[in-house]
């Protein structure tokens, strides 16, 4: 098969229209259409169903698109390795992590990373879904569990516990929280047990909710929980890494916490020599060390 025709087919299948693919490829719609017809003739099959709203892949088209997606990912990986052979750190870096860790810990620290590497373009993808690193859905991931795929390089960064926190302003005007029974006089702010989160957090939330607390606010991510707690709405379940950046938070019921949650950084084996990956990995590790140091100093004081 003609590689150039496959490249054009992939663009059309990805965009869903000849016009959009032409814009991406800097070709006219008629030129794109001719290439698709020629590819269909060479394969003796129909690759697209045409209708007024665009193009839909046929069964044969889906098979070919799966193949071109895999080819495209491998070409991107090869291109990344070639770019990383240069001495300078530059280009695109796709980073994925959870909404909570990405918004509350990682994003605020990226200003220092950009100061060091201003020519990098970071695509920060925050979601609970585990993206496929070998298929290049992302270049590097920070995950709240050890990756299961064998072809990934992984580095354990830290451990996290979910704990109870409230603002000093909230606690100043209310009855102290010294026992689990005292918690019934306060509003619990937490993630809904049915929302995507680590199992340790779900277990702690379910344990607390079993005490039949009268007032409750549930949010579907930790950023929302933090905003509610900072605005004095109640006692919230939050990851312990928020303490450093939000000193107004006070830990409540220090004997109550989740099981340990390991935090791993992972990236594909094929990107082992990537200077972009190496720069990001080293930066995150430096920030973790600084984070631990500040926590130790806070405990000592």
Protein Blocks (a to p, Z undefined) as FASTA:
>chain_A
ZZklmmmmmmmmmnopaklmmmmnopafklmmmmmmmmmmmnopafbdcdfkbccddfkl
mmmmmmmmmmmmmmmmmmmmmmmmpmbdgdjddddddfklmmmmmmmmmmmmmmmmmmbc
cdddddfbdcdfknopafbdcdfbdcfbfkbccddfbdcdddddddfklmmmpccdfbfk
lmmmpccddddfkbccdfklmmmmmmmmmnopabdcddfbfklmmmmmmnonaccdddfk
lmmmmmmbccehklbccddddddddddfklmmpmklmmmmmmmmmmmmmmmmmmmmmmmZ
Z
